Amino acid sequence: MKPLLAPSILSADFGRLAEEVRAVEAAGAGLVHVDVMDGRFVPNITIGPVVVRAVRRATGLPLDCHLMVEDPDRWIEPFRAAGADSISVHVEAARHLDRTLRAIRGLGAKAGVVLNPATPHVAIEEVLPIVDFVLVMSVNPGFGGQAFLPSSLRKVRLLRERIDRERLPVAIEIDGGITHENVEDVVRAGADWVVAGHAVFGGGDAGGSTRLLVERLSAGARDRC
């Protein structure tokens, strides 16, 4: 699987959001990542379905919505209706995880399960065969701009080994603290989708940063092969 860059619009200039999204699309991004926070599951409030609907009009890239919310079942349908192509929920937030993941798939979206840094990979043992992707958090969720947690690489490797061994059609996504310096490392460890926020939008040239990150993703993939 060719690794894909997923710029996180949490770090974008919301006054120029459509322009910035179009810039990363033109530069080779594979997904647009949307961090949804409710101020309860995590200590921040960010994006709702209205913004997702606006981003949907601005790009043809798949929209990847990460629900950091206490009651994910309540929000699956509104975000899917707004244009989300993939929706991920936290192990810690979904009371009936199996049912929630099947509900996402039932709406025609890709279903993902999210692992916080302190949550072991075995927590998703029973649902791994029914997900489309696993999102490994490499920071504690809630705010952008945090430093990458190196321990997340081991979790990616363990997931990669099981997915490959059982030949499961499951992608591994990683989110948090991704920089131009560590992006090749996460791909070598086994990540397929790499979320980057500040590294894309923080320097004032989202298109240029995207192109450089995509080049380094490809270099990491060559080393993995």
C-alpha positions as CSV (number, residue, x, y, z in Angstrom):
1,M,0.0,0.0,0.0
2,K,1.4,3.4,-1.0
3,P,1.7,5.6,2.1
4,L,-0.6,8.7,2.1
5,L,-0.2,12.0,3.7
6,A,-3.2,13.3,5.5
7,P,-2.9,17.0,6.3
8,S,-4.8,18.0,9.5
9,I,-6.8,21.1,9.0
10,L,-6.7,21.8,12.7
11,S,-3.4,23.6,12.0
12,A,-4.7,25.4,8.9
13,D,-5.6,29.1,8.5
14,F,-9.4,29.0,8.8
15,G,-9.6,32.3,7.1
16,R,-8.2,30.7,4.0
17,L,-9.3,27.1,4.6
18,A,-10.5,26.3,1.1
19,E,-7.4,27.8,-0.4
20,E,-5.1,25.8,1.9
21,V,-7.0,22.5,1.3
22,R,-6.7,23.0,-2.5
23,A,-3.0,23.7,-2.1
24,V,-2.3,20.4,-0.2
25,E,-4.4,18.5,-2.7
26,A,-2.5,19.9,-5.7
27,A,0.8,19.1,-3.9
28,G,0.0,15.4,-3.5
29,A,-1.9,14.9,-0.2
30,G,-3.9,11.7,-0.2
31,L,-6.5,12.5,2.5
32,V,-7.7,15.5,4.4
33,H,-7.8,14.9,8.2
34,V,-10.4,16.5,10.4
35,D,-10.0,16.5,14.1
36,V,-13.4,16.7,15.9
37,M,-13.2,17.5,19.6
38,D,-16.2,18.1,21.9
39,G,-14.5,19.7,24.9
40,R,-15.5,16.7,27.1
41,F,-13.6,13.6,25.8
42,V,-10.6,16.0,25.2
43,P,-10.2,19.5,26.7
44,N,-10.8,21.4,23.4
45,I,-13.6,22.2,21.0
46,T,-12.9,22.2,17.3
47,I,-14.9,21.3,14.2
48,G,-18.5,20.4,13.5
49,P,-20.3,19.0,10.5
50,V,-20.8,22.5,9.0
51,V,-17.0,22.9,8.5
52,V,-16.8,19.4,7.0
53,R,-19.5,20.3,4.6
54,A,-17.5,23.4,3.5
55,V,-14.3,21.4,3.1
56,R,-16.2,18.8,1.1
57,R,-17.0,21.5,-1.5
58,A,-13.4,22.6,-1.7
59,T,-11.7,19.2,-2.5
60,G,-12.2,15.9,-4.1
61,L,-9.9,14.2,-1.6
62,P,-11.3,11.7,0.9
63,L,-12.3,13.4,4.2
64,D,-11.0,11.5,7.2
65,C,-12.9,12.5,10.4
66,H,-11.4,11.6,13.8
67,L,-14.1,11.8,16.5
68,M,-12.6,12.7,19.8
69,V,-16.0,12.8,21.5
70,E,-17.8,11.2,24.4
71,D,-20.8,9.9,22.5
72,P,-19.5,9.0,19.0
73,D,-22.7,7.2,18.0
74,R,-24.6,10.5,18.1
75,W,-22.2,12.1,15.6
76,I,-21.6,9.4,13.0
77,E,-24.6,10.1,10.8
78,P,-24.2,13.9,10.8
79,F,-20.5,13.8,9.8
80,R,-21.2,11.1,7.2
81,A,-24.0,13.3,5.8
82,A,-21.6,16.3,5.7
83,G,-19.2,14.4,3.5
84,A,-16.9,12.3,5.7
85,D,-15.5,9.3,3.8
86,S,-13.8,7.7,6.8
87,I,-14.8,8.0,10.5
88,S,-12.7,6.8,13.4
89,V,-13.8,6.4,17.1
90,H,-11.8,5.9,20.3
91,V,-11.8,2.5,22.1
92,E,-12.2,4.5,25.3
93,A,-15.3,6.4,24.1
94,A,-17.4,3.8,22.3
95,R,-19.4,1.8,24.8
96,H,-20.4,-0.9,22.2
97,L,-17.4,-0.6,19.9
98,D,-18.4,-3.5,17.5
99,R,-21.8,-1.9,17.0
100,T,-20.4,1.6,16.4
101,L,-17.9,0.4,13.8
102,R,-20.6,-1.6,12.0
103,A,-22.8,1.5,12.0
104,I,-20.1,3.5,10.3
105,R,-19.7,0.9,7.6
106,G,-23.5,0.6,7.3
107,L,-23.5,4.3,6.2
108,G,-21.0,3.6,3.5
109,A,-17.9,5.1,5.2
110,K,-14.6,3.5,6.1
111,A,-14.6,2.6,9.8
112,G,-11.5,3.2,12.0
113,V,-10.7,2.6,15.6
114,V,-8.3,4.8,17.6
115,L,-5.7,3.9,20.2
116,N,-4.5,6.5,22.7
117,P,-0.9,6.3,23.7
118,A,-1.6,4.4,27.0
119,T,-4.1,2.0,25.3
120,P,-2.4,-1.3,24.2
121,H,-2.9,-2.7,20.8
122,V,-4.6,-5.8,22.1
123,A,-7.6,-3.6,23.1
124,I,-8.8,-4.0,19.6
125,E,-8.2,-7.7,19.2
126,E,-11.8,-8.6,18.7
127,V,-12.7,-5.8,16.2
128,L,-9.6,-5.7,14.1
129,P,-11.2,-8.0,11.4
130,I,-14.1,-5.5,10.9
131,V,-12.2,-2.2,10.7
132,D,-10.8,-0.5,7.6
133,F,-8.0,1.3,9.5
134,V,-6.5,1.7,13.0
135,L,-5.4,5.2,14.1
136,V,-2.4,5.1,16.5
137,M,-2.2,8.3,18.5
138,S,1.5,9.4,18.9
139,V,0.5,12.2,21.2
140,N,-2.2,12.5,23.8
141,P,-5.3,13.8,22.0
142,G,-6.7,17.3,22.5
143,F,-4.3,19.8,21.1
144,G,-2.1,20.3,18.0
145,G,1.6,21.0,18.1
146,Q,2.6,18.3,20.7
147,A,5.9,16.4,20.6
148,F,5.9,12.9,19.1
149,L,5.9,9.9,21.5
150,P,8.6,7.4,20.3
151,S,6.8,4.6,22.1
152,S,4.1,4.7,19.4
153,L,6.5,3.2,16.9
154,R,6.4,-0.1,18.7
155,K,2.6,-0.2,18.6
156,V,2.7,0.5,14.9
157,R,5.1,-2.4,14.4
158,L,3.1,-4.8,16.4
159,L,-0.1,-3.9,14.5
160,R,1.8,-4.2,11.2
161,E,3.0,-7.7,12.1
162,R,-0.5,-9.0,12.9
163,I,-2.2,-7.3,9.9
164,D,0.4,-8.7,7.5
165,R,0.4,-12.1,9.2
166,E,-3.4,-12.5,8.9
167,R,-3.5,-10.7,5.6
168,L,-6.2,-8.3,6.8
169,P,-7.2,-5.4,4.5
170,V,-6.5,-2.9,7.3
171,A,-4.5,0.4,7.0
172,I,-2.5,1.8,9.9
173,E,-2.8,5.6,10.4
174,I,-0.6,7.6,12.8
175,D,-1.4,11.1,14.2
176,G,0.6,13.4,16.5
177,G,3.9,15.2,16.4
178,I,4.8,14.2,12.8
179,T,7.7,16.3,11.5
180,H,9.9,16.3,8.4
181,E,12.5,14.6,10.6
182,N,10.4,11.6,11.8
183,V,8.0,11.0,9.0
184,E,10.2,8.4,7.3
185,D,10.5,6.5,10.6
186,V,6.8,6.1,11.0
187,V,6.5,4.7,7.5
188,R,9.3,2.3,8.0
189,A,7.5,1.1,11.2
190,G,4.5,0.3,9.1
191,A,2.2,3.3,8.9
192,D,0.1,3.7,5.7
193,W,-1.6,7.0,6.4
194,V,0.4,9.8,8.1
195,V,-1.4,12.8,9.7
196,A,0.5,16.0,9.9
197,G,-0.8,19.4,11.0
198,H,1.9,21.9,12.0
199,A,4.4,20.3,9.7
200,V,2.1,21.1,6.7
201,F,0.5,24.4,7.6
202,G,2.9,25.9,10.2
203,G,5.4,27.3,7.8
204,G,3.2,29.4,5.6
205,D,3.7,27.3,2.5
206,A,1.3,24.4,2.8
207,G,1.9,23.2,-0.8
208,G,5.7,23.2,-0.5
209,S,5.6,21.4,2.9
210,T,3.2,18.8,1.5
211,R,5.5,18.0,-1.4
212,L,8.5,17.6,0.9
213,L,6.5,15.3,3.2
214,V,5.2,13.2,0.4
215,E,8.7,12.7,-0.9
216,R,9.9,11.6,2.5
217,L,6.9,9.2,2.8
218,S,8.0,7.6,-0.4
219,A,11.6,7.3,0.8
220,G,10.4,5.6,4.0
221,A,8.2,3.2,1.9
222,R,11.2,2.2,-0.2
223,D,13.2,1.4,2.9
224,R,10.3,-0.7,4.3
225,C,10.3,-2.7,1.1
